[in-house]
Every structure is written in C-alpha cells, then in structure tokens.
Amino acid sequence: MFIKQPFDEFLRFEYKRIDDLHVQIRMPIQDLFINSAGVVHGGVISSLADVAMTNLIPAAENGIQRALTVELDVSFLRPATGSFLLADARMVKQGRTLIHTECSIYNDKQELVASAKAILFRK
C-alpha cells in the first residue's frame, strides 16, 4: 500500500511498486511547477524524490506512512523539462530504526535530471 496524502494527489503522482525494495513514481509536469528559469522547481523535484523514498516502506492499511525522513540530499544534474518526471527509488540498507535509500529522477527522454539519498526513521 502507498501513502495517501492530499499533497501527493495535488502533484498527480502515479505509483508503481516494482518489488519490496524498489518503487517508481511518475509525475506529470504542470505549468505550476515551472520556475522563472523555465524548468521544474527544485522543491518539486525534491518532494518527488522524498515521497518515492518514503513509499519504499509500505503504508499502514489506512494510508499512514510508517517512515519519516531525517536526512535528504538532492543533487540537480540537468534542467528538468518535458511532459513528466519519473522517480526510481531503491532501498539500500535497512536497520532496526534507520533505513538508507536512494532515488534517481528521469525526464521523459530517460535522461537523469537529479539524484537523491535519504535516511528514513521507521516509526
């Protein structure tokens, strides 16, 4: 099950669980996401990566998330443009309470536009 929250619905996320350690989220690019430089705002990209990585831990039956981000590092590699972005998130290591994750963000041409790492705290 994926996390259910209005912010994700607003961003029109489309979720896909590949396996227990791998999640993808597709986000259509909307005009509202474009900054004054004409590319997707870094905060939107960061949110996409964060949501993808926190969804690696399946939500409770009521859609409540079971992990919180304690550290997030995002590197922007090229301007994000196109019709959609795809977040490809993977679990790197699970401990009792801390979970290390990574995420690559691609544009609709399958070009890498950002990479992210996060440490999550299991609730």
N, C-alpha and C positions, 0 to 999 in steps of 0.2 A: 504494500500500500504506500502511496505517496502522501506527502504533507499537503494538507488543504488549508490555504490561507488566501484572503482576498488580493493581496499584493501579487501573488503568482498568477491569479486569474486575470488581473489587470494587465500583466505583461504577456498574457496569452500563451503561457508555457504549455508545451506538449511533451509529456513524459514517456520514456521507454526504459524499462529495466532489461538490460542485456543478460545479466546474471547476478549472483549475490554480491559481487564486488565491482559491478560496472553499471552505470546509469547514463543515459543521454537525455538531454532536454533541448528541444528545438524552440526557438523564439522568433516569431515573425518581427521584422523591423518595422516600427511605426514612425511616422513623422515626428511624434512627440519625443522620441528617443534621440533625435539628431541634435548635436550641439552646434554652436555658432561656427565651428570649423567645417561643418558638413558631414560629420561622421558620428557613429553611435557614441553617446556619452560614456565615459569610463565607469561611472557609477552604475549604469545599467549593465554593462559587461560584468562588473564585479558582483552585482546581485545575481546575475545568471550563474556565474561560477559558484557562488556561495550556496545557492539553492540546489544546484546539481550535487554538490558535495554533501550537503546535509541530508539529501534524499538517498544517499548510499545506505543509511541506516533506515530501514523501513519504519514508517509512521505507525503509531498505535491505531487500533481499529477505528477510532474517532477522528483520525487525520492529524492528531497532535504529534509534533516532531519529538524524537527521542534523543536528539543530539543538538548541542549548541556550539557555535563557532567561537573558539577562544583566540585563534590567530588566523589571519587571512593575508596572503601575499599574492598580489596580482602584477604580472608583467605584461605591458602592452607592446606587441611586436609589430603591428602594422595597423593603419586606419581601418576600422570596421565599417564596411558598407555592404550593400546588396539587399536581398529580399528577406534573408533570415540569418540567424546565428545558431550554431549547434554546439552545445556544451557536452563534452565527453569526459565524464568523471570516473575515477577509479580509486578503490581503497588500496592504500599502500601497506599499512600496518595497523592492526587492532590490538590495543592493550585493554586492561580491565576498565579503565575510565577514559583514556585518551585514544583517539583514532586519527591517524595520519592519512591524508587524502591528496589527490592531485587532479587537475582538470585542464583540458585543452579546449579552447574556443575557436571554432572554424567559421568562416563565412560560407556563403552559398556556392563558392568556387572551390571549396575544400582547402582554402588557404588558412594557415594558422594565424590568428589575429591576437591571441592572448593566451598566456598560461598562468595557472594559479595553483597554489598549495594552501592547504588549511589543516589546522589541528582542531578537532572537534572533541567536546566533552560529552560523554554518554550520560544522559540524565537517569 
